[in-house]
């Protein structure tokens, strides 16, 4: 359902691409890998948004990227990171990671660090507008208390709260209690995505449940309220930006 006054489109969970690979189960919200949807190729500088679950001990082995920032938010389980630069790390629920990939490209992998329990994480790509980036990894562990009934900015432009992004973009998370209320305003030229990780909530009068999302393609104020616990993530990006590297046809 689309609100023409606020450029907000509700996407129900059942309408979002479902990919099963035996050892993984994923919802791909925008065109990704073999999935192609010209109506959902991203929003501004937000190019990919995946909700991934992998079984105990499973791994996406080392694979390459270039000219992107691959960003991760751990929902549950034990997330193990490794890359071609020799970095590694174990992240738990509430943790954030930003991996910036240079134009030359590098490799990274994601693994479930538990031999017994499944793992769930949100991974999204934000395209930078800065040339000459080097490959780097930033990681930070947050707690549940950090995000109770408030927006916690886990990623943003350098010099702001959270891990640094090479784009004028922000990622925020929140855990709403049964009386939680929040709002977020997308100013002119901005857009993004709100995703219900778990629970249910009211968004500007529309009822959203686990796996539902709201696509924002213009100026809008999102008013969120719930009478049960709910986990959510929100991305705020420029709708117009300068693409660089492979995204600008530079090979």
N, C-alpha and C positions, 0 to 999 in steps of 0.2 A: 504494500500500500504506500502511495507517495503523497506527501503533503506539499503542494506546489508553493505554498507560502514560505516554507522553511527548507525546501530541497532535502527532505529526509525520506528515505525509502526503507521500510522494514523488510528484512529478509528472514523468513522463517527457516528454522534448522533443516526441515525436510527438503527445502529447495536448494540447499548448498551442496556442492559436489562431494560425494562420499567415495573415498578410495580405500579399498582393502587389499592388503598384500600378505595376509597370513600372519606375519610377525608384526605388522603395523596396521593401524586403522586411523584414517585421517579425513578431515574436512578441509577441502581446498576452496577458499572463498573467491579467489580470482584465478584467471588462466595460469596454469602451472603444469610443467611436464607435459603429459599427453592430453590433459584437459584444456580445452579451448572454448572460451565464451566471450565473444566481442562485446557483450553488454557488461561484462565484469572483468576488465583487464587491469583493474586497479583504480585508485583515486588519487589524482595528482602525483606526488612523489611516493605514495604508498603503492608498491607494485605487487607484493605477495602477502597473503595472510593465511597461515595454515594452523589448524588445531590437530596436533599429532599425538598419537598414543602408540607406544611400542611395548612389546611383551618383555618379561624378565630376561635380562642378559643380551637382548638383541642390540644390533648396531647398524647405523647407516655408516658404511666405511668412508674413508677419506675421498672427498669429491671436490672439484674445483668451482670457484666463483671469481668474478672480477667486476670492478666498478659498482659494487653495492655495499650496503651495510646490512648484514644479516643479524637480526635482533631476536633474542630469545627471552621468554618469560616462563619460568618453571611453575607449573600448576601443582604437580604432585610427583613424588618419587625422587630418584637420584639421577641427575643428569651429568654424564661424564663428557667432557670436551677434550679433543686433541686436534692438532693442526700441523701443517708442514713446517712451521717455524719452531716447533718443539714446545709450544705452550700446552698446558693441560689444566684441568680443574674439575672439581666435583661440586655441583650446585644442587641445592635442595629447594623445596617449595618456597616460592616468594622471591627467588633469585632472578637477577637480570644479567644479560650478557649482550654486548655489542661487539661484533667482529666486522671490522672494516677491511674490505678487499681492494687492493690496488688494481691499476689497469693491467699490470703484468699477471695478476691472478695468483692465488694460493689455494691450499686444500684445507678442509676441516672435516671432522666427523662428529656424530652424536651417538652416544651409547647409553643404554639403561644400565646404571651401575649396580642394580640389585639383581641377584640371582633368583629372587622369589616374587617380587612385586612389580606390577606394571608401572610405567612412567607416562606422564602427560605434560606436554609443553606447547606453548604458542610460539610460532616463529614467523616473523614478518620482515620483508625487505623494504628499506627506504632508500631511494636513489639519491646520491649526493649530487651537489652542483659544484663541488670543488675538484679541481684538477690536481694531479700529482700526489694523491693520497698514498700513504704507505700502509701495508697490511699490519693491523694492530688488533689486540683483544683487550676488552675491559669487562670486568665481572664484579658484581656486588650482591651480597646476600642481604635481603630485607626480611623483616619479621611480620607476622600477622598484625601485631600492634601498630606497625608503621602505617597501615592502610585502613584501619577501622574507621568507618564513617567519614572518610576524607579521601580526596584525590592525592595519591602519592605519585609524584613525577619520578619515574625510574630512568627516563632518558630525555635528553633535551639538547638544545644548542650549547656549545662550549660556554662555560661560565654560569650556567643555570643549574638547577637541582638535577641530580641523577647522572648517569653515564653520558658522555659527550657524543653527540651526533654531528656529522658533517653536512647538516641540512637544517633549515629552520623548521624543525619538526619536534613533536613531543609525544611521549607515550606515558600514560597515566593508568594506575590500577587502584581499585578500591574494594574493600570488604564491607558491605552494608549490613548492619544489624536489622532487627525487625522494626526499627523506627528510623532507619537511615534515609536521608534525603540529600541529593547533590544536584548541582547543575554545572553545565559547561557551555560557553558561548563560542561558536565559530564565527570569527569576524570576517568581513568581506575579503575574498580571495583565498579563504581557507576552506578545508573540507576534511573528511576523515571517516572514522569507523568506530562504532561502539559495539562491543561483543559481550554477551552474557556467558561467562565461563561456567557458572553454576547458579541455580536458583531461579527466582522469577522477580520481575519488577514492572513498574509502570513507567513508560517513557512518553512524556507529553500526552498521557491518556491512553496510549496503546499498551497492551499487555505483552510482555516478552518473557520467554522462558529459556532454560538452558539450551545453548546452541543457536539462539536467535541473534540477529545483528541489526544494526541501523547504519545505513550508508548515507553519509552527509556530503552533498555536492555543492553547498553554497552557504550563505549566511544563515545561522540558526542558533537557537538556544535549546539545549537539551535539558529537560527537567526530569530527574530520576527519583523514584521513591519506591519503597518496598515494605511489606509487612512480614517478610521472612528474610533469613540470611541470604545474601547474594554476592557473588564474585563477578567483577567486570573489569574490562580493559578498554581504554579509549585511545585512539590515535588521532593526532591533529597535524595536518601537513599543508604546505602550499599547494594550491590547485595548478598554478603555473610556475614552472621552474626551468632552469637551464639543464638539460640532460648532458652528460659527459660520457666519454669512453664509448663502449659498445652500444649504449643506449642512444648515442648521437651518431652511430654509424662509423665510429673510429675504431678500426681493428688494428 
